[in-house]
Amino acid sequence: MSRRITPTLPPWLAHALRAQRGPVPWSAVTRGALSAGPLLLVAVQAGLTSLGVVAAIAAMLAGINDRPGSRRHSVQRIGVPALGGAAGIVTGTYAGQETGPVVLTVVLTVVGLVAGGMSAVGPVASAAGTQVLVGAAIGAGMPLPEPGGERALAFLAGAGWLLVLRLVLPTPGSLAGDFRFDGERTAVAGVYEAVAELLDAVGGPDAVRRRAALTAALDHAQDALAGPRLRKYASSSAERRLHAQYAAALPLAEAATALAWAEEPVAERASEGPRRLAAAVRGNTHTGPLPAPARSAPALRALDDALLHAAEAFDQGGGGDLHTRPRSARDRLRAVLGSAGREYGLRVALCFGAGSAVAQALHRSQWYGQHDHWYWLPATAVFLVKPDLGPLASRVLNRAAGTVLGALLFAGLAALLPHPEGLIALVALSGALIPVATRHFAAQTAVVTVLVLALVMVGGEPQASVGRIGETLLACAIVLVVGHLPMPGQRGGGVRARLAAADRAAYAYLTHVLDEAGAPRIGTSGTPSGHRATRWTLRREAYRTLAEARSAISLAAHELPALARHTEGADEVTDLLERLVDTTTACAVHLDDTGRIGPRHEERLTAVLAELAGRGTRVGLRPHRTALAG
């Protein structure tokens, strides 16, 4: 009997074809339809078409950043990048007006160096760096009659309009309970559901994946609750209640992780309590009676104690610590100047500077035709060089395919639709499609291409689909070359920086638990002592940094072989660090119950520390010394 051989795609190609799945985010679709298109229509009717184009571009970029989450967190996720984009427009406008091509290229290269370095701080900083560069390209390469200050205000107005829609329009989650807390409520409920799913998977092959899903749920809830606020602490009873419900989930997550580490299946009723708590959070109702699990092991006793504490917290709702430590200015500066910031900054600077130089040369040679816009090539290079949008080969393939599809589609629609009414309707339709298209980079590129070409045609630029395809292919070539150039220092700086951060967080967590084993402790699982509260903060940091490292390593593994080889072995070290953190969590739970660390825990800690000492040095991690490692 012959066996069918299924062809295996190389990782870089498999990633390019992969798309995210999920329900249609109808709330975001509605906001997208009401943002760029209506803004452009009002501007055209008021005789401010060029400013309307800038505002609509800002609304489009804000729509890309309009991701699921809480209203409070959306202020930071949308507002901070918008401020960066406005600053970029001012910089690009005045540099383009006051300098020549050579000096302008140097200025844009320096802007690329700074914006690229700041992208290493985190996702919001990365989005802000992107909009700084896109704004600088638009300001310098899209000549408009208005001065830079007016353009920046129009940009802020466009992003601000979508942010207002995000804050004002209801979402499905806001219909239960307080209108203000839609994403927060869903995120906290997701933590309890993730705890229940991990308990169901204990002792089975799916436990590791469920533990990772619990980490993602905790990260999401932490971000949703810790967004910017006018006051330092939660000011309303509904918000304090949500904080208390999140804090009550932390000992549950700790106990569930310890049970998963022990690899001994638990009774089905163990997961019923967290599921009832999830339903109570989601519906903003009381918990009712919670089934108690057996108390035959330290982790099960910890689970039972945590359920009792959760029931009390749900009834009282007195608030709770989110167990986060804000990053200081020194930490952010260290990230910018670290290996990841330096490597990424140099590559962004080279790509953005080279793209600007080539675009200006083509503009002066009339390759574009008779119009003056040359922003497309450097703006395309900005999106192509961003590593958080996927591996390099995947980004290039998807950008090229998406641009060709979008440009050809627009060329056909532009020939059929009335001007400008039909083009404005096309902008509104494209804005509505962006939240769905973000699931795949090629689809997002196609929608954005249609939207931007429609915008600039309304602004007076002639149809230029063929030229945009050519510029995109040039940008792809530039980024491919720069992406493979050797840089000062060791390659894979982004991965190594995140792995080093995970390593420091894991050992800080382990050291605290070992110190806690020898220190006098007060309190119970329901009333955490200072040791236990600090432990939960360190555990959250350890798991969060590990998740960030895992994501970076996964992207690096899907690069072309010439790039992927620079991070070989990093995934094995991450596995060991996860085992170390899981074992530390099990030690902490056992310590709470018995006052000491058990022999089995010491044995597994010693083994994983010894293995880490050997493998960690191969990927640049410095060895640590602990009470167990000697």
Buried (B, 14 or more C-beta within 10 A) or exposed (E): EEEEEEEEEEBBBEBBEBEEEEEEBEBBBBBBBBBBBBBBBEBBEEEBBBBBBBBBBBBBBBBBBBBBBBBBBBBBBBBBBBBBBBBBBBBBBBBBEEBEBEEBBBBBBBBBBBBBBBBBBBBBBBBBBBBBBBBBBBBBBBBBEBEBEBBBBBBBBBBBBBBEBBEEEEBEBBEBBBBBBBBBBBBBBBBBBBBBBBBBBBBEEBBBEBBBBBBBBBBBBBBBBBBEEEEEEBEEEBBBBBBBBBBBBBBBBBBBBBBBBBEEBBEEEBBBBBBBBBBBBBEBEEBEEBBBBEEEBBBBBBBBBBBBBBBBBBEEBEBBBBBBEEEEEEEBBBBBEBBBBBBBBBBBBBBBBBBBBBBBEBBEEEEBEEBEBBBBBBBBBBBBBBBBBBBBBBBBBBBBBBBBBBBBBBBEBBEEBEEBEBBBBBBBBBBBBBBBBBBBBBBBBBBBBBBBBBBBBBBEBEBBBEBBBBBBBBBBEBBBEBBEEEBEEEBBBBBBBBBBBBBBBBBBBBBBBBEBBEEEBEEEBBEBBEBBBBBBBBBBBBBBBBBBBBBBBBBBBBBBEEBBEBBEEBBBBBBBBBBBBBBBBBBBBBBBBEEEBBEEBBEBBBEBBEBBBEBBEEBBBEEBEEEBBE
